[in-house]
Amino acid sequence: MDAHCNCKIKLLRQAFRIMMTPAQSGFSMPPEWAPQTATWLSWPVDDPRHWGGSKQDLIWKKFAEIAAAISRYQIIRINAPFASHPAIAAACNHSKTNLSNLELFDHPNNDVWCRDHGPIFIKHRKSGEIALTDWEFNAWGGKFAPWDLDNQIPSKIAASLNLPVYKGGMILEGGAIEINGQGQLLTTEAVLLNPNRNKTLSREKTEQMLRDTLGVTEILWLNKGIEGDDTDGHIDDLARFTDATTILACHEPDTSSPNHPVLSDSLHRLDNFLTPSGKSYEIVPIRLPQACEIPGWRLPVLPASYVNFLILNHAVLVPTFRQSKNDDQALGLIRELFPDREIIPIDSLDLVQEGGTLHCISQQQPA
């Protein structure tokens, strides 16, 4: 067969593929505990609005610390303007990052929340081919302009890695969804059905787009999120799959807390969800840390949560909040759920001032 025919066949295959959804093409989103090639971060930019303009040096050091921890297990890939690369490399070197696992990309960004503005990677169930999904991002309902550079990050990553791209077709943040690798997706009504994202989409249409693009079959809905959450209620501060049939879920026994009724409702719903085999999930409650507050800050209560952990190939990074008893209890519980991974605490009290911690700032790229 000559080269001309080969080229025509290739173009026809590409055209046919464009007409099919990722699910129809055999793709689905792997669970976070599946093998990974890399973890992506978007580096902090010099903007006085972030962290009140008073903690930029401290936040750079925190990101370098996190990059160093990740680099012990896998590649760490960073979105940042080219001009900042030497300073980022120096900061990471100072934090003892494994520089052979550090890759910097000239992808300018507005903010750090790569979980939400970065791509959601998908994997072919048979061939293992990796592609990415590119959803729209509007800074959680237009709350924090500008976000134009953040919205370009998925397409820039696709071009840099030469990966196929599927458009999501709606606004979606990665922190709004949880996948168990068995066809089920966990999310919240307060985010995905919020008119500040996709005001013309019904629940049914939203569910269908998630099925088509991420290769899931069933959507499990919680109501809303915890106090102080700028995102309107991301799932990664509420409940996380730790394996296909176990969910680690926040609870608040203090009946005077505004989080008590919210989390009680979440636990009730979780208790009524069934796995694909028709069995109940093992629901493991984990208490929220004590309220974290910064007087005069825009968030009266910070959305601190131990379930905002980050799973790596052989480790789990867990946020802590300088509450020794609560932190130790949370670390012990998560250690029981991930017995084959090293559990690494990361002080995240300064990070959460801007509304998120370890899971929020990262995005995994499957192997």
C-alpha positions as CSV (number, residue, x, y, z in Angstrom):
1,M,0.0,0.0,0.0
2,D,1.5,3.4,-1.0
3,A,2.1,6.3,1.3
4,H,-0.9,8.2,-0.3
5,C,-3.3,5.5,0.6
6,N,-1.8,5.2,4.1
7,C,-2.3,8.9,4.6
8,K,-5.9,8.8,3.4
9,I,-6.7,5.9,5.8
10,K,-5.1,7.8,8.7
11,L,-7.2,10.9,7.9
12,L,-10.4,8.8,7.7
13,R,-9.7,7.2,11.0
14,Q,-9.1,10.6,12.6
15,A,-12.4,11.9,11.1
16,F,-14.3,8.8,12.3
17,R,-12.8,9.2,15.8
18,I,-13.8,12.9,16.0
19,M,-17.4,11.8,15.3
20,M,-17.3,9.4,18.3
21,T,-17.4,10.3,22.0
22,P,-14.4,9.2,24.1
23,A,-16.5,6.5,25.7
24,Q,-17.5,5.2,22.3
25,S,-13.9,5.2,21.3
26,G,-13.0,3.1,24.3
27,F,-11.7,5.7,26.7
28,S,-12.4,6.3,30.4
29,M,-11.0,8.2,33.3
30,P,-8.8,6.0,35.5
31,P,-9.1,6.2,39.3
32,E,-6.4,8.2,41.0
33,W,-4.8,5.1,42.6
34,A,-4.1,3.7,39.1
35,P,-0.4,3.9,37.9
36,Q,0.6,7.4,37.1
37,T,3.3,8.9,34.8
38,A,3.3,12.4,36.3
39,T,1.7,15.0,38.6
40,W,1.0,18.5,37.2
41,L,1.1,21.7,39.2
42,S,0.5,25.3,38.1
43,W,3.1,27.5,39.9
44,P,2.0,30.5,42.0
45,V,2.1,33.8,40.0
46,D,3.1,37.1,41.4
47,D,-0.3,38.6,42.1
48,P,-1.1,40.6,45.3
49,R,-4.6,39.3,45.4
50,H,-3.4,35.8,46.2
51,W,-2.9,35.0,49.9
52,G,-3.4,38.7,50.6
53,G,-0.1,39.6,48.9
54,S,1.8,38.8,52.2
55,K,2.8,35.2,51.8
56,Q,4.2,34.9,48.3
57,D,7.7,33.8,49.4
58,L,6.2,31.3,51.9
59,I,3.8,29.9,49.2
60,W,6.7,29.4,46.8
61,K,8.5,27.5,49.4
62,K,5.4,25.4,50.1
63,F,5.0,24.5,46.4
64,A,8.7,23.6,46.2
65,E,8.3,21.4,49.3
66,I,5.3,19.7,47.6
67,A,7.2,19.3,44.3
68,A,10.1,17.7,46.2
69,A,7.8,15.2,47.9
70,I,6.1,14.3,44.5
71,S,9.5,14.0,42.8
72,R,10.5,11.1,45.1
73,Y,7.9,8.9,43.4
74,Q,7.3,10.2,39.9
75,I,7.7,13.1,37.4
76,I,6.5,16.5,38.5
77,R,5.4,18.7,35.6
78,I,4.9,22.4,36.2
79,N,2.9,25.1,34.3
80,A,4.5,28.5,34.5
81,P,5.6,31.4,32.3
82,F,9.1,30.7,30.8
83,A,10.6,33.8,32.5
84,S,9.9,32.2,36.0
85,H,11.5,28.8,35.2
86,P,15.0,29.6,36.5
87,A,13.6,30.8,39.8
88,I,11.3,27.8,40.1
89,A,14.1,25.4,39.4
90,A,16.2,27.1,42.0
91,A,13.4,26.9,44.6
92,C,12.9,23.2,43.8
93,N,16.6,22.5,44.0
94,H,16.7,24.2,47.4
95,S,13.9,22.0,48.6
96,K,15.8,18.9,47.5
97,T,13.5,18.1,44.6
98,N,14.8,15.2,42.4
99,L,15.6,17.4,39.5
100,S,15.7,14.5,37.1
101,N,12.0,14.2,37.7
102,L,11.3,17.9,37.3
103,E,9.9,19.2,34.0
104,L,8.9,22.9,33.5
105,F,6.6,24.0,30.7
106,D,6.1,27.4,29.2
107,H,2.4,27.5,30.0
108,P,1.5,30.9,31.5
109,N,-1.3,30.7,34.2
110,N,-3.5,33.0,36.3
111,D,-3.7,30.9,39.4
112,V,-2.6,27.7,41.1
113,W,-5.6,25.4,41.0
114,C,-4.5,22.9,38.4
115,R,-7.1,20.3,39.5
116,D,-9.8,22.6,38.2
117,H,-8.2,24.4,35.2
118,G,-6.0,21.6,34.1
119,P,-6.9,18.7,31.7
120,I,-8.7,15.6,32.9
121,F,-6.8,12.7,31.4
122,I,-8.5,9.6,30.0
123,K,-7.1,6.2,29.0
124,H,-8.1,3.7,26.4
125,R,-9.3,0.5,28.1
126,K,-7.6,-1.9,25.7
127,S,-4.6,-0.1,24.1
128,G,-3.6,2.0,27.1
129,E,-3.4,5.1,24.9
130,I,-3.6,8.4,26.9
131,A,-5.7,11.3,25.7
132,L,-7.0,14.4,27.6
133,T,-10.3,16.1,27.9
134,D,-10.5,19.9,27.7
135,W,-13.4,21.4,29.6
136,E,-14.2,25.1,29.9
137,F,-13.1,26.9,33.1
138,N,-14.7,30.1,34.4
139,A,-13.1,30.4,37.9
140,W,-15.9,28.8,39.8
141,G,-18.8,30.8,38.3
142,G,-16.8,33.9,37.5
143,K,-15.6,34.6,41.0
144,F,-12.0,35.4,40.4
145,A,-11.0,37.1,37.1
146,P,-8.9,36.8,35.1
147,W,-9.0,33.1,34.2
148,D,-8.2,33.3,30.4
149,L,-4.7,31.8,30.8
150,D,-5.9,29.0,33.1
151,N,-8.6,28.1,30.6
152,Q,-5.8,27.6,28.0
153,I,-3.8,25.1,30.1
154,P,-5.4,21.9,28.8
155,S,-4.8,22.8,25.1
156,K,-1.2,23.8,25.9
157,I,-0.5,20.5,27.7
158,A,-2.0,18.6,24.8
159,A,0.2,20.4,22.4
160,S,3.4,20.0,24.5
161,L,2.8,16.2,25.0
162,N,1.3,15.7,21.5
163,L,-1.8,14.0,23.0
164,P,-5.3,13.7,21.4
165,V,-7.8,16.1,22.8
166,Y,-11.5,15.7,23.4
167,K,-13.6,18.8,24.2
168,G,-15.8,18.4,27.2
169,G,-18.4,20.7,25.9
170,M,-19.3,22.3,29.3
171,I,-17.7,24.0,32.3
172,L,-16.3,21.4,34.7
173,E,-13.6,21.5,37.3
174,G,-11.6,18.4,38.2
175,G,-12.2,18.9,42.0
176,A,-15.9,18.6,41.3
177,I,-15.7,14.9,40.4
178,E,-14.5,11.6,42.0
179,I,-14.1,8.4,40.0
180,N,-13.9,4.8,41.4
181,G,-12.8,3.1,38.2
182,Q,-15.9,0.9,38.1
183,G,-18.1,3.3,36.1
184,Q,-19.3,5.5,39.0
185,L,-18.7,9.2,39.4
186,L,-19.4,11.1,42.7
187,T,-20.2,14.8,42.6
188,T,-22.4,17.6,44.1
189,E,-25.5,19.3,42.9
190,A,-24.3,22.7,44.3
191,V,-21.5,22.7,41.7
192,L,-22.5,20.8,38.6
193,L,-26.1,22.0,38.6
194,N,-25.2,25.6,39.5
195,P,-26.4,28.1,36.9
196,N,-23.1,30.0,37.4
197,R,-21.5,27.2,35.4
198,N,-23.9,25.7,32.8
199,K,-27.2,27.5,33.2
200,T,-28.8,25.9,30.2
201,L,-27.9,22.3,31.0
202,S,-30.3,20.0,32.8
203,R,-29.2,17.3,35.2
204,E,-29.9,14.7,32.5
205,K,-27.8,16.4,29.9
206,T,-25.0,17.0,32.4
207,E,-24.9,13.3,33.3
208,Q,-24.9,12.3,29.7
209,M,-21.9,14.6,28.9
210,L,-20.0,13.0,31.8
211,R,-20.8,9.5,30.6
212,D,-19.8,10.4,27.0
213,T,-16.5,12.1,27.9
214,L,-15.2,10.3,31.0
215,G,-16.5,6.8,30.2
216,V,-18.6,6.5,33.4
217,T,-22.1,4.9,33.6
218,E,-23.6,6.2,36.8
219,I,-23.6,9.6,38.5
220,L,-23.9,9.7,42.4
221,W,-25.0,13.0,43.7
222,L,-24.3,14.7,47.1
223,N,-25.9,18.0,47.9
224,K,-23.4,20.7,48.8
225,G,-20.0,21.5,50.3
226,I,-18.5,22.7,53.5
227,E,-18.4,26.2,54.9
228,G,-16.0,28.6,53.2
229,D,-15.6,26.7,50.0
230,D,-15.3,29.2,47.1
231,T,-16.1,26.4,44.6
232,D,-19.7,26.1,45.9
233,G,-19.0,22.6,47.1
234,H,-16.3,20.5,45.5
235,I,-16.5,16.8,46.2
236,D,-12.7,16.6,47.0
237,D,-13.4,18.4,50.3
238,L,-16.3,16.1,51.1
239,A,-15.8,12.5,50.2
240,R,-13.2,10.5,48.3
241,F,-13.0,7.0,46.9
242,T,-10.0,5.2,48.4
243,D,-10.7,2.0,46.4
244,A,-13.5,0.8,44.2
245,T,-15.9,0.1,47.2
246,T,-14.7,2.4,50.0
247,I,-15.5,6.1,50.5
248,L,-13.7,8.3,53.1
249,A,-16.3,10.9,54.0
250,C,-16.1,14.0,56.2
251,H,-18.3,14.3,59.2
252,E,-18.9,16.9,61.9
253,P,-20.4,15.7,65.2
254,D,-20.6,19.2,66.6
255,T,-24.3,20.0,66.2
256,S,-23.6,23.8,66.5
257,S,-21.3,23.7,63.4
258,P,-22.9,24.9,60.1
259,N,-21.1,21.9,58.6
260,H,-23.1,19.4,60.7
261,P,-26.3,19.3,58.7
262,V,-24.5,19.4,55.4
263,L,-22.2,16.4,56.2
264,S,-25.0,14.5,57.9
265,D,-27.0,14.7,54.7
266,S,-23.9,13.6,52.7
267,L,-23.4,10.6,55.0
268,H,-27.1,9.7,54.6
269,R,-26.9,9.8,50.9
270,L,-23.6,7.8,50.8
271,D,-25.2,5.1,53.0
272,N,-27.8,4.6,50.3
273,F,-25.5,4.4,47.3
274,L,-24.7,0.9,45.9
275,T,-21.7,-0.4,44.1
276,P,-22.0,-1.7,40.6
277,S,-22.4,-5.2,42.1
278,G,-25.4,-4.0,44.2
279,K,-23.6,-3.9,47.6
280,S,-23.4,-1.1,50.0
281,Y,-20.2,1.0,50.1
282,E,-17.9,0.9,53.1
283,I,-18.3,4.4,54.4
284,V,-15.4,5.5,56.6
285,P,-16.1,8.8,58.5
286,I,-13.3,11.2,59.1
287,R,-13.8,14.3,61.3
288,L,-13.1,17.7,59.9
289,P,-10.3,19.6,61.6
290,Q,-11.2,22.3,64.0
291,A,-12.3,25.5,62.4
292,C,-9.4,27.3,60.8
293,E,-9.9,31.1,60.8
294,I,-8.0,34.2,59.8
295,P,-9.5,37.4,61.3
296,G,-10.5,39.9,58.6
297,W,-9.9,37.5,55.7
298,R,-12.5,37.1,52.9
299,L,-13.4,33.6,54.1
300,P,-14.7,33.6,57.7
301,V,-13.9,29.9,58.0
302,L,-11.4,28.2,55.8
303,P,-12.5,25.0,54.0
304,A,-9.9,22.7,55.7
305,S,-10.5,19.0,55.0
306,Y,-8.3,15.9,55.4
307,V,-9.9,14.2,52.4
308,N,-8.1,16.8,50.1
309,F,-5.2,14.3,49.9
310,L,-3.2,13.5,46.8
311,I,-2.5,9.9,45.7
312,L,0.8,9.2,44.1
313,N,2.3,5.9,42.8
314,H,3.6,4.8,46.1
315,A,2.5,7.5,48.5
316,V,-0.3,9.7,49.7
317,L,0.3,13.4,50.5
318,V,-2.1,14.4,53.3
319,P,-2.9,18.0,54.4
320,T,-2.4,18.8,58.0
321,F,-3.5,22.0,59.9
322,R,-1.3,22.3,63.0
323,Q,-3.8,20.5,65.2
324,S,-1.6,17.7,66.5
325,K,-4.4,15.4,67.9
326,N,-6.7,15.8,64.9
327,D,-3.9,15.6,62.4
328,D,-2.5,12.4,63.9
329,Q,-5.9,10.8,64.0
330,A,-6.5,11.6,60.3
331,L,-3.1,10.4,59.3
332,G,-3.6,7.1,61.1
333,L,-7.0,6.6,59.5
334,I,-5.7,7.3,56.0
335,R,-2.7,5.1,56.6
336,E,-5.1,2.2,57.3
337,L,-6.9,2.8,54.0
338,F,-3.6,2.9,52.0
339,P,-1.5,0.3,53.7
340,D,0.8,-0.1,50.6
341,R,1.6,3.6,50.2
342,E,3.8,5.9,52.3
343,I,1.7,8.5,54.1
344,I,3.3,12.0,54.0
345,P,1.9,14.9,56.0
346,I,2.1,18.3,54.4
347,D,1.4,21.4,56.6
348,S,-1.3,23.1,54.5
349,L,-2.7,25.8,56.9
350,D,-1.2,28.6,54.7
351,L,-2.4,26.9,51.5
352,V,-6.0,26.6,52.6
353,Q,-6.2,30.4,53.2
354,E,-6.9,30.7,49.5
355,G,-9.5,27.9,49.6
356,G,-7.8,24.6,48.8
357,T,-4.9,22.3,49.5
358,L,-3.0,19.4,48.0
359,H,-5.6,17.8,45.7
360,C,-6.8,21.2,44.5
361,I,-3.4,22.3,43.3
362,S,-2.6,19.1,41.4
363,Q,-3.7,16.9,38.6
364,Q,-2.5,13.4,37.9
365,Q,-1.5,12.1,34.5
366,P,-2.1,8.3,34.2
367,A,0.6,5.9,33.0
